[in-house]
Every structure is written in C-alpha cells, then in structure tokens.
Amino acid sequence: MASLTPDLPAVAERVERLERELRAERRRNRWLRATVALATVAAIPAGIWPNTTATAQTQGPKGIRANQFVLDDETGEARAVLIVGNGEAGLALNDKHGESRLMLGLSRCGPALSLYDETGRTIWAKS
C-alpha cells in the first residue's frame, strides 16, 4: 500500500500552482464581465436608433387632422384661428387683445380677404 504521508514541498508547489490558476481565471472572468457589460450598453442605443430616425423617414410625412386649430400666445389669448366647416374654411389672425385684424376665408361664393383696424372697422376687403 502506498504511503499517505504528504510530501510537504510537493503540496506547497501544487497549492501555489492552483492559486496562480485561480488568479488567472479571475482576471479572465473580470474581462468577460466587462466585455458583456460594454456590449449590452452598446446594444441599447442600437435597438432604439432604428425606431426613431430610420422609422420616421420610411413612414413618410405625418399630419394632424382636425376641424379647428387655435394658437394661443403666452397669456392665453387666441392669436390665430384656423377653422373648417360647412364647406367653408377660414383663417383669422388676432392682435394681442384678441381682436381680429386679418381674416382670410374661402366660402361657397369664393375667396375673401379682410383687414381690420384696432376698433374692428374694416379697412380693406376683397371678395
């Protein structure tokens, strides 16, 4: 039967070799984790990018559809109104007090353009 008494220098050499291998494996593991993390971070924008610029370009122009648009200024006063209805269309531009100063319209009778002064009087009209 073989002797089970360990050779102390051989055991020390073996432990030292195993420790070197363990350090090398830990270094490889850190590099692998860093590479995977970097690839993941790089893949996130790559997944988002096609859904923004490229997709929007291939879908073509988009529009907003409504019967009326009102543009307000910073005080909440309606400064421009675009309206369509009953076979007619009109655009009104208002001053800072909400008074119509220009009206452009298209009715069944044809196009019309009117300009108004501060008091609301017509200063020019063409139908």
N, C-alpha and C positions, 0 to 999 in steps of 0.2 A: 504494500500500500504506500502511496506517495505521502510525503510529509506535508502537513498543512501549515507548518510554520512559515510565515511570510518572510520573504527577503525584503528587508526594510528599504534599501536603496532602489529596488525594482518597483516597489509600491509607490515610493515618492516620485519616481520618474513617471509612472503611469498616471498618478494624480495630477502632476504638472502638465502632462500632455493633454489630459481631459480638460483641465482649466483653460489651456490655450485654445482648444477647440470650442469650448463654451463661449469664450470672449469673441472668437471669430464669428460664431453663429449669431451672437447678439448684435455685432456690427452689421452683418448681412440683414438681420431682421429689422434693424433701425432704417437701413437704406430701403428695404422693401416697403416698410410703412410710409416713409417719406415719399417714395415714388407713387404709391397708391393714393396718398392724400393729394399730391400735386395733380395727378391725373383726374381725380374726382373734382377738384376745384376748377381745372381747365375744362372739364366736360359740362359744367353747369352753364357758363355763358354760351358754349357751343350749342346747347339744347335750346336756349332762349333766343338766340340770334335769328334762326330761321323763322321763328314765329312773329318777328317784328318787321324788319326791313324787307326781307325777300317775300314774305307772305303778303304784305301790304302792297308791294309792287305788282305781284301777279294777280291780285284781286281787282285791280283797276280802281278808278275813282269811285268814291262813295259820296252819297248825298244825304241830306236831311230833308225829309218831306213833312210839310205842314201847310195849313191854310193861312197862318198868320205868324209873323215874326215881329217882335218888339225889341228894340235895342234901347236900353236904359243907360243914362250916364251914372257917374259915381254918387249922385244924390238920389237916384231912383226915378228921375224924370224921364219919360219916354222921349227919346230924341229922334228915333226913326221907326216907322211902322211900315211893314210890307204885308199886304193883305190880298187875298184872292177869294172870290166868292160870287155866286150868281152870274157867272160868265164875265166878270169884270176883275181887273187887277189894278192895284194902286200902291204907290209909294209916297209917304208923307215924311218930310224932314222938318223937325220942330226945333225952335230956339230953346235957350236954357230955361225959359218959363213954361215950356210945354205948348207954346202957340205954334200952329202950322205956318211955316214960311214958304215951303215949296211942296206942291203936290203934282205928281206925275201919275196919270191913270190911263187905262185902256178899257173902254166900255164898249157896249154894242154899237154905239154911234161912232167909235173911232178913238184915236189917241187924244189926250188933253194934257196941257201943262199950265200950271197956275203959280204965280208968285204973289206973296202977301207981305204987307208991311207989319210993323210992331203992333198996330191996332187991330190987325186982322182984315184990313181992307185989301181987296185985290188990286195989285199994281200992274199986273200983266197976266193975260190969259190967252191961250191959243187952243182951239179945239179942232 
